[in-house]
């Protein structure tokens, strides 16, 4: 592992830093964290590597193992991992962040909620994601494109390298982020010799504009600390694919094996009186049979088709078992459990309890990340999250109305609108209700005054 102290030991030698940046990238790409993240992103993109790389084989009469080119080899992949990650991300972050101060949302930028969702998903997939506070907005780096440099003394993130290359035949670009600024580097295609593309710049540039001189860069400044904050996906600091991949692979293998058997129809031919036929003759006979759909045995031969019942019940039960185990292991919610009937509010809450417990740990990681971004932006506030859950609307509204006599009207209105999915309109509706109430009170006063005059 290369650390922040290794960067400090180099100093400001450009040539040494160029070699150092390339070494950081290579070392990071060989790490377990990076390799696991690459695999996890493939599963998230429905490119399940185990089933896609699987090659069926057969054993010849001589005992040689060769690729099976004669029987079906379907490679249908499941989508468990992407579904689980999306469910966990949207469950906690789908409704955005709620702030104590209205000005916070404006200061962080209108797309902060969507960027936070991206960071959350990347953290779950790769184990960690990195948020760069770029003056007035958040940028998110994946662990597959950003190599962190941790401090040996306290474990904090003190520097890092982000790199990208659109194609091996194109140049490699990299940016070294440090506490006092960032430097851009470039390596030409198929070359180990790099150079400084842009010298070190400050993160914040102060610009003055005048009618005479136009726009001028006066000076630059940096943040009080390193402007990139890590977001971990879980307290274990590892990808959520760990411990889950094997179950997904088993499901895919069994499912595809089942489909291959069905497609092959488990049909066998017995050719009697074929002692003089070798393997090539039998293969030619079967090929002609498939094309003409008719058997033409020679004199003294007899052909008989034999079908074998495919054992499907055990496979179906095993697939159901593996699927249930995957949901249990990830602590995810199988919506079919509560969508098949009119589930009560208690049953719905019970079904969500494992996901709530998992989201609690994820929320701690998200809050630490957001507080780090707030500190960089100079904002004092505390984030809260409203989890996205299905509810029995009728039962929930009835429960709230039963307690209406003990609670303020504003609270009852807010609660009911939230249950109905219109919580963002509560403030406007409460203002309208207050205005209508004031208008009715004014009309009553005017009527009373007219009665007194008469």
Secondary structure, DSSP 8 states (H G I E B T S, - for coil): ---HHHHHHHTT-HHHHHHHHHHHHHHHHTSHHHHHHHHHHHHHTT--HHHHH---EEE-TTS-EEE--SS--------HHHHHHHHHHHHHHTT-EE-SSHHHHHHH-TTHHHHHHHHHHHHHHHSEEEEEEETTEEEEEETTTEEEEE-TTT--EEEEEEEE-SSTTS-EEEEEEETTEEEEEEE-TT-S-EEEEEEEE-SEEEEEEETTTEEEEEEEE--SS-SEEEEESSTT-S-TTTTTHHHHHHHHHHHHHHHHHHHHTTEEEEEET-TT--HHHHHHHHHHHHHHS-----TT-EEEEEE-----HHHHHHHHHHHHHHHHHHT---THHHHTTT--HHHHHHHHHHHHHHHHHHHHHHHHHHHHHHHHHT-----EE-------HHHHHHHHHHTGGGS-HHHHHHHHHHHTT-GGGHHHHHHHHHHHHHHHHHHHHHHHHHHHH-
